[in-house]
Amino acid sequence: MRDVRLTGTITAMQTEIVTNRMICGAAHERTVLTVEDDSGQIEVIDQGACGKNLSALKAPMVKVGEQVDLLVQIMVTKNPESREAVVETTVRFLDRVRY
């Protein structure tokens, strides 16, 4: 598990309502942002009320095309059945780039 800071442009976003209360005890929004910079792109997840995003700015408040600063947590786990590595990147802090 690693915390990584990155800056990039939001190129896509999708928000869904997660109604499975087994995940964190309540229905919540889950937003997937695709962020791109000079080195490539990455999908990051903001779990809304059930997540670890400590900033006042939440993913549904930003728009495609905006530049953002992110602190993300990257976790790699292995699926015991297929031995395949699964990478999950979650938002810890989100802010708009200030010029």
N, C-alpha and C positions, 0 to 999 in steps of 0.2 A: 504494500500500500504506500502510495506517495502523494504528497500535495504538490501541485505544479501551478505556476502562475503563467497565464498567457493573455495575449491581446490579439483581437482579430475582429473580423466583420461577420455579422450574422447573415448567413446565406439562406437559411431555411429554419422554420420552427413549426412545431405541431404540439398542440395542447389537447389532452384527453382527460376525462373525469374517470378516476379509478374508484369503483364502487365496492371493491372487495375489502371489507372491513377487517379481514384477517391480516392485511399488510401492516396497518398501523392503528387500527381501531376506529377509523373514520374515513368517509369518502373524501377524496382530495384531488387536486389538479396535479397532473404530471406533464411537464413540458420538455420536449426534446429540442435542443438548439443545435444547429450545425454551424460551427464557427470556423472561418478560414483565415489563414495568414499566408505569408510568403513561403512557409515550409509545407503547407498542406491544409487539410481540414480534419475536424474531429467532431463527433457528436457528443454532447454533454447533456445530462439529465438534471432537471430541477424537480424534486419530488414535492414541491409545494409545502403544505402544512406538515407533511410527514418527513421532510428532508432536512438537510444540514446547512441550507443556505442561511447564513446569519445576517446577510445584508438587508437593508430596507427595500432595495430594488429586487423584485422577483421576476422570473423569466417571462410571465405573461405581460409584463409592463413594457417590454422592449419590442422593437420592430425589426423586420428584415431590412438589412442595409445599414443598421447602426453598428458603430464600432464599440466594443466592450472590453473591459478588463475583467478577467476571471481568475479565481483561485479554485481549482478543481482537485478532487481526490480521485486518483486512478487506482483501481483495485483489479488485480488479475487473479482469477480463481480457475481451478481445473474441474471440469465435469468428470466425476468418477467413472461414469459409464463409457463415455467416448474418449476420455483423456484429452479432450479439446480445451484449449485455454479460452476463457471468457473474460473480456475486458469491459469493465463498467466505469464510466467517468461521471461523477456527480458534482454539482455546483456546491461550493462552500461559501463563495462570496462573488457577487456580481455588481459591476458598476459601469456606467457609461464612460467612454474615453473623453476626457476634458482637454481642450486645446489651449 
